[in-house]
Every structure is written in C-alpha cells, then in structure tokens.
C-alpha cells in the first residue's frame, strides 16, 4: 500500500474528493482527511483521520521498544557476565535473559507511546503549516494498481487540488522526525 497526500482548501472540496474516490472503489478504511475543523468533517460525513494517523504514538512506541529491547538484552549480558565471573548464581536456563529482554521491550514501548502522544505523526509533519492554516489533508491508501487510476482521476476531475507527495502506509522505525510539532488539530 502507498499513501497519497492531497491538500484541499475547503471542506466542500474535501467532501467532493472523498465522494469521487468512494465512487472509484476506495473505501473509508483507506481514505482519511485531517483538518483543524473536525466539526466540519463530521457534519459533511467525511471520514477523519484516526489518532494513529494524527499522533506519533505508534512510530515513537516502536522506536522506544527497540531501544528498550536492546537495553534489556544489555542488562541480560551484564547478568551473564556476572554469572560467568561467579558473582551471581543463576540456574542454567535462559529464562532470566528472556524476561529482561521482554521487560525492556515492554517498558520501551510504553515510554515511547507516552512520548509520542503529544507529538504530530512524523509522516504528516511536512503538512503541519497548511493544516494549521485551515486546509484539509486528504490521505488515500492505494494499491499499486489503484495508484495511477486515482492520480489520473484527481488530475482530471480536481486539478485545483494538488498532489503533495506520497509515502508508505507502514511505519519506519529508523526514520527520525525532522521537526517536533505538538498535535493541535484534535
């Protein structure tokens, strides 16, 4: 899946685009609009972006989970070194090492989720200023077969609504946010 981004100037334009995309077979599950005007989206029955798409909880949570796992495994390595030097007596099983790794993973995911909760999703940060200015970010998830059809339809039917780029629909834990914007659109 690929996510295509379009910027509409008004709620009426966003509604027209969503209706046209639904007529082309794009379901609500793959079509989201993000705007400061949540009430306008609701009254026009436009499927708004969910918190996972608005906030950086998932991305930051996964990043911190990875770091937590590494810290847990490092602690397990220290424990192993202490066992080998005779400072600590442990049974031969790997259970303490697995537990430390899992504790680090879970704590990191929890802490990352808390850190990402007030932050804007790293994938929409480049549209921050336009959303804050009152524009509507239309996010369309398409397959490889749907992508040229959607782009052609948008260029032909809505030339005044510009294509603003694309990204994968998956989370890249290695990608670091360029700027940290605190979420203000919900």
Residue frames as qw, qx, qy, qz and C-alpha x, y, z in Angstrom:
[[0.000, 0.888, 0.461, 0.000, 0.00, 0.00, 0.00],
 [0.377, 0.159, 0.012, 0.913, 1.03, 3.52, -0.75],
 [0.067, -0.767, -0.494, 0.403, -0.41, 6.65, 0.85],
 [0.309, 0.462, 0.304, 0.774, -1.09, 9.63, -1.44],
 [0.183, -0.567, -0.412, 0.689, -1.48, 13.11, 0.02],
 [0.149, 0.580, 0.429, 0.676, -3.61, 15.91, -1.41],
 [0.130, -0.307, -0.403, 0.852, -4.35, 19.36, 0.04],
 [0.007, 0.675, 0.618, 0.402, -7.84, 20.84, -0.31],
 [0.085, 0.275, -0.163, 0.944, -8.65, 24.45, 0.52],
 [0.514, -0.212, 0.134, -0.820, -12.22, 23.92, 1.73],
 [0.466, -0.017, 0.821, -0.329, -14.40, 21.30, 3.36],
 [0.731, 0.497, 0.162, -0.438, -16.58, 21.27, 0.26],
 [0.483, 0.623, -0.593, -0.164, -13.58, 20.34, -1.91],
 [0.121, -0.323, 0.911, -0.223, -12.60, 17.62, 0.58],
 [0.637, 0.209, 0.590, -0.450, -16.15, 16.26, 0.51],
 [0.703, 0.590, -0.144, -0.371, -16.25, 16.25, -3.30],
 [0.289, 0.556, -0.779, -0.026, -12.92, 14.39, -3.46],
 [0.307, -0.159, 0.882, -0.320, -13.96, 11.79, -0.91],
 [0.720, 0.359, 0.376, -0.460, -17.25, 11.15, -2.71],
 [0.625, 0.632, -0.373, -0.264, -15.45, 10.77, -6.05],
 [0.107, 0.473, -0.868, 0.104, -12.86, 8.43, -4.55],
 [0.521, 0.026, 0.751, -0.406, -15.58, 6.31, -2.95],
 [0.752, 0.505, 0.078, -0.416, -17.28, 6.10, -6.35],
 [0.491, 0.618, -0.608, -0.089, -13.97, 4.76, -7.71],
 [0.892, -0.100, -0.441, -0.008, -13.98, 1.98, -5.09],
 [0.296, 0.327, -0.588, 0.678, -11.81, 3.50, -2.36],
 [0.555, -0.591, -0.581, -0.064, -13.38, 2.56, 0.98],
 [0.333, -0.895, 0.059, -0.289, -13.42, 4.65, 4.17],
 [0.865, -0.419, 0.116, 0.250, -10.77, 2.37, 5.63],
 [0.690, 0.072, 0.248, 0.676, -8.32, 3.70, 3.00],
 [0.150, 0.636, 0.243, 0.717, -9.49, 7.32, 2.89],
 [0.449, -0.630, -0.431, 0.465, -8.90, 9.85, 5.65],
 [0.188, 0.770, 0.085, 0.604, -8.99, 13.62, 5.96],
 [0.542, -0.403, -0.385, 0.629, -7.09, 15.60, 8.58],
 [0.077, 0.658, 0.167, 0.730, -8.06, 19.16, 9.43],
 [0.043, 0.072, -0.523, 0.848, -8.36, 21.57, 12.31],
 [0.546, -0.033, 0.007, -0.837, -12.09, 21.73, 11.58],
 [0.030, 0.015, 0.997, -0.075, -13.14, 18.32, 12.97],
 [0.383, 0.440, 0.570, -0.578, -16.73, 19.53, 13.32],
 [0.464, 0.558, -0.272, -0.632, -16.84, 20.42, 9.62],
 [0.219, 0.253, -0.916, -0.221, -15.62, 16.94, 8.71],
 [0.166, 0.200, 0.901, -0.346, -18.28, 15.40, 10.93],
 [0.440, 0.526, 0.330, -0.649, -21.15, 17.49, 9.55],
 [0.500, 0.551, -0.433, -0.509, -20.09, 16.71, 5.97],
 [0.954, -0.056, 0.259, -0.142, -19.78, 12.99, 6.85],
 [0.544, 0.674, -0.488, 0.109, -16.12, 12.90, 5.85],
 [0.927, -0.253, -0.204, 0.188, -14.05, 10.09, 7.33],
 [0.078, -0.928, 0.327, -0.163, -11.50, 11.87, 9.50],
 [0.514, 0.435, -0.685, 0.279, -8.02, 10.67, 10.37],
 [0.807, -0.504, -0.307, -0.020, -7.77, 8.45, 13.43],
 [0.432, -0.866, 0.250, 0.034, -5.37, 9.09, 16.34],
 [0.816, -0.160, 0.390, 0.395, -2.80, 6.64, 14.94],
 [0.550, 0.554, 0.306, 0.546, -2.59, 8.80, 11.79],
 [0.063, -0.943, -0.058, -0.321, -2.61, 12.07, 13.74],
 [0.497, -0.796, 0.334, -0.083, -0.25, 11.25, 16.61],
 [0.441, 0.596, -0.668, 0.059, 3.23, 9.75, 16.71],
 [0.728, -0.415, 0.429, -0.338, 2.31, 7.08, 19.28],
 [0.980, 0.147, 0.135, 0.005, 2.94, 4.04, 17.09],
 [0.624, 0.652, -0.262, 0.340, 6.16, 5.30, 15.49],
 [0.078, -0.698, 0.518, -0.488, 7.72, 6.53, 18.75],
 [0.824, -0.327, 0.339, -0.314, 6.45, 3.50, 20.65],
 [0.962, 0.247, -0.009, 0.114, 8.14, 1.13, 18.20],
 [0.415, 0.703, -0.378, 0.436, 11.36, 3.16, 18.28],
 [0.337, -0.614, 0.517, -0.492, 11.49, 3.13, 22.07],
 [0.954, -0.124, 0.186, -0.199, 10.52, -0.58, 22.17],
 [0.825, 0.444, -0.233, 0.263, 13.56, -1.35, 20.03],
 [0.139, 0.657, -0.488, 0.557, 15.81, 0.68, 22.37],
 [0.668, -0.452, 0.363, -0.468, 14.18, -0.95, 25.40],
 [0.996, 0.081, -0.020, -0.026, 14.83, -4.39, 23.97],
 [0.617, 0.539, -0.376, 0.433, 18.48, -3.51, 23.40],
 [0.197, -0.620, 0.476, -0.593, 18.76, -2.21, 26.98],
 [0.874, -0.265, 0.225, -0.340, 17.12, -5.36, 28.33],
 [0.944, 0.249, -0.143, 0.164, 19.49, -7.54, 26.34],
 [0.310, 0.646, -0.448, 0.535, 22.43, -5.44, 27.56],
 [0.521, -0.527, 0.430, -0.516, 21.28, -5.98, 31.14],
 [0.988, -0.027, 0.081, -0.128, 20.98, -9.70, 30.39],
 [0.726, 0.498, -0.323, 0.348, 24.56, -9.63, 29.05],
 [0.065, -0.639, 0.507, -0.574, 25.76, -7.97, 32.25],
 [0.807, -0.318, 0.298, -0.398, 23.89, -10.61, 34.24],
 [0.965, 0.225, -0.113, 0.073, 25.55, -13.33, 32.17],
 [0.441, 0.609, -0.447, 0.484, 28.98, -11.76, 32.73],
 [0.389, -0.558, 0.477, -0.556, 28.32, -11.64, 36.48],
 [0.955, -0.109, 0.147, -0.235, 27.26, -15.29, 36.40],
 [0.851, 0.400, -0.249, 0.232, 30.38, -16.32, 34.49],
 [0.215, 0.605, -0.505, 0.577, 32.64, -14.50, 36.97],
 [0.504, -0.217, -0.786, 0.284, 30.88, -16.21, 39.86],
 [0.076, -0.128, 0.311, -0.939, 29.41, -13.06, 41.41],
 [0.660, 0.035, 0.147, -0.736, 25.82, -14.22, 40.82],
 [0.203, -0.026, 0.978, 0.048, 24.48, -17.77, 40.91],
 [0.619, 0.262, -0.034, -0.740, 21.69, -18.43, 38.39],
 [0.797, 0.123, 0.589, -0.055, 20.14, -21.58, 37.06],
 [0.394, -0.128, 0.657, 0.630, 21.34, -22.66, 33.64],
 [0.351, 0.658, 0.660, 0.093, 18.04, -21.72, 31.95],
 [0.263, 0.235, 0.260, 0.899, 17.68, -18.73, 29.64],
 [0.172, -0.758, -0.624, -0.075, 14.53, -17.54, 31.41],
 [0.307, -0.720, -0.174, 0.597, 16.15, -14.55, 33.21],
 [0.249, -0.207, 0.425, 0.845, 17.54, -13.30, 29.91],
 [0.012, -0.464, -0.723, -0.512, 14.22, -13.61, 28.10],
 [0.252, -0.788, -0.527, 0.195, 12.43, -11.86, 30.98],
 [0.300, -0.583, 0.035, 0.754, 14.90, -8.96, 30.97],
 [0.154, 0.040, 0.585, 0.795, 14.60, -8.59, 27.19],
 [0.122, -0.603, -0.719, -0.322, 10.79, -8.61, 27.34],
 [0.297, -0.760, -0.381, 0.435, 10.71, -6.16, 30.26],
 [0.254, -0.387, 0.240, 0.853, 12.94, -3.78, 28.31],
 [0.049, 0.262, 0.702, 0.660, 10.77, -4.16, 25.21],
 [0.201, -0.712, -0.667, -0.088, 7.51, -3.52, 27.07],
 [0.311, -0.710, -0.214, 0.595, 8.87, -0.60, 29.10],
 [0.230, -0.205, 0.394, 0.866, 10.32, 0.98, 25.96],
 [0.027, -0.439, -0.717, -0.542, 7.02, 0.63, 24.07],
 [0.270, -0.774, -0.548, 0.166, 5.09, 2.13, 26.98],
 [0.323, -0.610, -0.006, 0.724, 7.51, 5.05, 27.39],
 [0.189, -0.008, 0.550, 0.814, 7.60, 5.66, 23.63],
 [0.072, -0.623, -0.716, -0.308, 3.82, 5.74, 23.46],
 [0.283, -0.809, -0.352, 0.377, 3.76, 8.38, 26.19],
 [0.303, -0.432, 0.252, 0.811, 6.43, 10.44, 24.43],
 [0.112, 0.147, 0.675, 0.714, 4.62, 10.20, 21.07],
 [0.014, 0.652, 0.745, -0.139, 1.18, 11.03, 22.45],
 [0.036, 0.835, 0.197, -0.512, 1.53, 14.84, 22.27],
 [0.183, -0.438, 0.534, 0.699, 3.50, 14.78, 19.00],
 [0.670, 0.532, -0.066, -0.514, 2.23, 15.05, 15.46],
 [0.923, 0.123, 0.345, 0.122, 2.74, 11.96, 13.31],
 [0.387, -0.512, 0.451, 0.620, 6.14, 12.11, 11.60],
 [0.408, 0.279, 0.714, 0.496, 4.57, 11.39, 8.20],
 [0.111, 0.833, 0.483, 0.244, 2.31, 14.45, 8.22],
 [0.420, -0.642, -0.106, 0.632, 4.77, 16.91, 9.76],
 [0.305, -0.015, 0.404, 0.862, 5.55, 18.42, 6.35],
 [0.112, -0.562, -0.580, -0.579, 1.87, 19.46, 6.05],
 [0.336, -0.473, -0.585, 0.567, 1.72, 20.99, 9.54],
 [0.047, -0.274, -0.027, 0.960, 1.65, 24.63, 8.45],
 [0.284, -0.127, -0.572, -0.759, -1.06, 24.04, 5.85],
 [0.419, -0.465, -0.780, -0.012, -3.27, 22.14, 8.30],
 [0.277, -0.466, -0.428, 0.723, -2.80, 24.90, 10.86],
 [0.057, 0.148, -0.219, -0.963, -3.76, 27.43, 8.15],
 [0.580, 0.282, 0.375, -0.666, -7.15, 25.69, 7.82],
 [0.525, 0.363, -0.601, -0.481, -6.54, 23.43, 4.84],
 [0.901, -0.089, 0.277, -0.323, -7.60, 19.79, 4.55],
 [0.003, -0.493, 0.850, 0.185, -5.07, 17.00, 4.17],
 [0.906, 0.147, 0.000, -0.397, -6.60, 14.12, 2.19],
 [0.206, -0.468, 0.858, 0.053, -4.81, 10.80, 2.71],
 [0.874, 0.246, -0.094, -0.407, -5.61, 7.99, 0.28],
 [0.464, -0.383, 0.794, 0.085, -4.18, 4.48, 0.73],
 [0.767, 0.483, -0.146, -0.396, -3.95, 2.75, -2.63],
 [0.863, -0.082, 0.444, 0.227, -2.55, -0.44, -4.10],
 [0.310, -0.328, 0.537, 0.713, -0.06, -0.38, -6.98],
 [0.204, 0.407, 0.768, 0.450, -2.96, -0.98, -9.41],
 [0.045, -0.856, -0.509, 0.083, -5.11, 1.81, -7.96],
 [0.376, -0.563, 0.024, 0.736, -2.39, 4.46, -7.79],
 [0.169, -0.010, 0.475, 0.863, -2.36, 5.52, -11.48],
 [0.109, -0.596, -0.710, -0.360, -6.17, 5.49, -11.62],
 [0.323, -0.790, -0.400, 0.334, -6.51, 7.69, -8.53],
 [0.331, -0.430, 0.167, 0.823, -3.81, 10.09, -9.72],
 [0.103, 0.220, 0.626, 0.741, -5.43, 10.37, -13.16],
 [0.191, -0.718, -0.653, -0.149, -8.89, 10.93, -11.67],
 [0.354, -0.732, -0.233, 0.533, -7.57, 13.60, -9.30],
 [0.283, -0.251, 0.339, 0.861, -5.66, 15.39, -12.09],
 [0.001, 0.333, 0.680, 0.653, -8.66, 15.32, -14.42],
 [0.309, -0.703, -0.608, -0.200, -11.57, 15.97, -12.01],
 [0.444, -0.870, -0.147, 0.158, -9.80, 18.06, -9.36],
 [0.660, 0.444, -0.094, 0.599, -6.89, 19.93, -10.94],
 [0.111, -0.788, 0.151, -0.586, -7.16, 22.66, -8.27],
 [0.780, -0.570, 0.221, -0.137, -6.37, 20.13, -5.50],
 [0.370, 0.700, -0.611, 0.014, -2.62, 19.48, -5.73],
 [0.946, -0.093, -0.276, 0.143, -0.88, 16.17, -5.20],
 [0.199, -0.894, 0.335, -0.221, 1.57, 16.78, -2.36],
 [0.101, 0.535, -0.830, 0.122, 3.52, 13.54, -2.26],
 [0.896, -0.139, -0.320, -0.276, 3.33, 10.01, -1.05],
 [0.172, -0.537, 0.769, -0.303, 4.69, 7.61, 1.50],
 [0.400, -0.056, -0.913, -0.063, 4.34, 4.02, 2.50],
 [0.621, -0.544, -0.204, -0.526, 1.42, 3.11, 4.74],
 [0.842, -0.268, -0.390, 0.260, 3.80, 1.27, 7.09],
 [0.368, -0.920, 0.137, 0.002, 5.81, 2.71, 9.97],
 [0.713, 0.447, -0.340, 0.420, 9.57, 3.11, 9.52],
 [0.665, -0.710, -0.142, 0.181, 11.16, 2.96, 12.98],
 [0.679, -0.106, 0.097, 0.720, 14.50, 4.10, 11.60],
 [0.189, 0.613, 0.263, 0.720, 13.09, 7.37, 10.25],
 [0.299, -0.390, -0.457, 0.741, 13.52, 10.22, 12.68],
 [0.134, 0.895, 0.425, -0.022, 11.11, 13.18, 12.68],
 [0.475, 0.443, 0.032, 0.759, 12.65, 16.28, 11.14],
 [0.130, -0.379, 0.233, -0.886, 10.80, 18.65, 13.47],
 [0.165, -0.329, -0.876, 0.311, 8.74, 18.01, 16.55],
 [0.309, -0.312, -0.174, -0.881, 5.32, 19.56, 16.24],
 [0.177, 0.134, 0.821, -0.527, 2.91, 19.14, 19.07],
 [0.011, -0.428, -0.830, -0.357, -0.52, 17.97, 17.97],
 [0.126, 0.245, 0.298, -0.914, -3.08, 20.77, 17.89],
 [0.361, 0.012, -0.525, -0.771, -5.68, 19.52, 15.41],
 [0.480, -0.316, -0.801, -0.169, -7.79, 17.35, 17.68]]
